[in-house]
Each structure stands twice: as structure tokens, then as C-alpha cells.
């Protein structure tokens, strides 16, 4: 997964403290007429740092744009050193990788695009832009960011520009934007979970040699989730607490290579593993909907809501018996 997790984490840490009160504003825009300009300017001067601006604020917009533009080259450089620096470059070319990694990388691209769009949208709301405009701006920036990664791939001899990746990037951005514009909330949240596996020890250069690298590279330990919140669809017509969600997960194991597992790595024979896909049905907690009095805890809960926390789940697989997990992560 060429997933810019660090970009997401850095972005959330920089802005989450400033945006945890963004959801207080329910209207998309404020109509300003000549007689209310003076009153509006006066009220804007009393806006707290932790609250959305009722109208576009130039100072906040400059801060947001400068930070976004600044993070872009920094994160791209980090990504280059992690994925491309040790591989030969080539002319721009296309590459069909749809059959690799049991499609886990495709779910990763959708998750990336979705997870980058969400904090960006909140930051634009904090800067005073309407829900719709904030969503479109955030989605566009997220898609641009992901497309840059594909361009890197296009010039790498090891990979290539993937139309499948672009489709999944679009799906992730589209899922976020459609919900935010249509419902002004995320009723279906994309999440991930991770646990270390034995497979990375056989190909540490490809799957990572330590925990941070494993999280980034080892698809065997990753599970991607669509966390569906029933209460948000029925509002007050259900007995289910609004912070309880249904998690549908997808994972895969037994992979020491992209399309197939090699018999030898660096001249040494490695064990043969069966490659198989995993499907999960379980419970999840939507921490963004948990009511907290502490603003700090609210910010922390919203930050970690991109992660599927350990919870009961049932695992299914083709040709395999269903397996129950008391706490799956």
C-alpha cells in the first residue's frame, strides 16, 4: 500500500484541535445583505478559535492553504524515500495490477482517498466555507494527491500508472462526497485495522522489517472496513445506540508476493503459503458519535475513528469454515 498514512496523521494532528467544534454549524451558508454587514463583521471578530467561521475567513483560509501546500511536498518526499528511491526509474507507462495482492491494495486506495478528504473538509468548514463547497474542495485536493502517487508509479520501472488505482481513488472520494453533500454526515465510514503477521519475516524488504513498515506494506495484517451506522438511517426510530455500527471487513493472507508467492527469496527457499481472501462481519464503534464533555477527548475520538477498534467479528472465507473472533483487530 503506497498509502500516505503519515500525511493523514500529520494533517489530523495539525488541525484537529481547531476543528472539533465544526459540526455545530448546521447551515450550508449565510446570506449577507447590506444592512447586516457591520453586525456580521462584529460577530466574526468574537469567534473562538475552536469554532467554525460563519463566513469565509481570509486568515484561516491562508493558514489552511499554506499548511496543505507545505505538507504536499514533504509527504511526497517521504513517500518517495519509502517506495521509489531503491527502484530504477523508467519512461511513463501504464500497468495492470488488478490481480495483485488479492485486491487488498485497491481497498487501500479507496481508504486513502476517503480518509484524506474528511479532515480537509472539516478544515474548510472551520475556515467558513459551506458544506458543499468544503466537500468539493477537499475531495478535489484528495484526488489530486492520490493521482500524484499514480504518476510516481508511472515513472517507476517496478510499477506503472494503474487505471484500477484511479478507479478506487475515485470510489473513495465519491463515497465521502456523496454522503457529505447528500446527508451532511458520514453514515458509512471507511476504516482499517492491523495486526502483525509471520509473512514479513520471509520478505522484509517487500513487507517491512519493523512495525511502522509492516503497517504500510504488509497486506496480510491489514483489514479494511465499511462501518455502517444503522441509527443514522433511522434516526430516533431504532433502539440501537447511535455509536454502534455494523462492520463489514475485507482482508487476505498467505501473500509473500503480488500475483503469486515466490519459492526463493535472495537464493533461499521460503515456505509455501496458501493465498486466500477473508470476509468479516462484526460490530464497530463510531467514536465520532460518542458524546463527550471534554473537547480534548472529542478530538482524540474523532482522530482514531479511522481505525476499527478490537470488537467481536465472524470471519468467512471460500472453502473455509466460519471462524468467530471475540476481539478482532
Secondary structure as GFF3:
##gff-version 3
##sequence-region A 1 329
A	DSSP	alpha_helix	5	19	.	.	.	ID=ss1
A	DSSP	three_ten_helix	22	24	.	.	.	ID=ss2
A	DSSP	three_ten_helix	34	36	.	.	.	ID=ss3
A	DSSP	alpha_helix	37	44	.	.	.	ID=ss4
A	DSSP	alpha_helix	58	83	.	.	.	ID=ss5
A	DSSP	three_ten_helix	100	103	.	.	.	ID=ss6
A	DSSP	alpha_helix	104	126	.	.	.	ID=ss7
A	DSSP	alpha_helix	131	154	.	.	.	ID=ss8
A	DSSP	alpha_helix	163	183	.	.	.	ID=ss9
A	DSSP	beta_strand	188	194	.	.	.	ID=ss10
A	DSSP	three_ten_helix	199	201	.	.	.	ID=ss11
A	DSSP	alpha_helix	204	207	.	.	.	ID=ss12
A	DSSP	alpha_helix	211	217	.	.	.	ID=ss13
A	DSSP	three_ten_helix	219	221	.	.	.	ID=ss14
A	DSSP	beta_strand	222	228	.	.	.	ID=ss15
A	DSSP	alpha_helix	230	234	.	.	.	ID=ss16
A	DSSP	three_ten_helix	235	237	.	.	.	ID=ss17
A	DSSP	beta_strand	244	253	.	.	.	ID=ss18
A	DSSP	beta_strand	264	265	.	.	.	ID=ss19
A	DSSP	beta_strand	268	269	.	.	.	ID=ss20
A	DSSP	beta_strand	276	285	.	.	.	ID=ss21
A	DSSP	three_ten_helix	287	289	.	.	.	ID=ss22
A	DSSP	alpha_helix	295	304	.	.	.	ID=ss23
A	DSSP	beta_strand	311	317	.	.	.	ID=ss24
A	DSSP	beta_strand	320	328	.	.	.	ID=ss25
###
